[in-house]
Amino acid sequence: MARIIEKINGERRIIKMSADDIISVVQDYQRIVPRFSDRETARSYLEDVVVYIPED
């Protein structure tokens, strides 16, 4: 499960991901991206997609 690590002084938070989290993200990417012929089209599509990672 992903875990958000709080940062002090208003810095960006860090998300610590397990191996299973990373595999899940890669599988989702591989499932979505083969539909597109070029990187820019894939990037444009992924900018509009929300990916959820379970948190501890």
Secondary structure, 3 states (H helix, E strand, C coil): CEEEECCCCCCCCEEECCHHHHHHHHHHHHHHHHHCCCHHHHHHHHHCCCCCCCEC
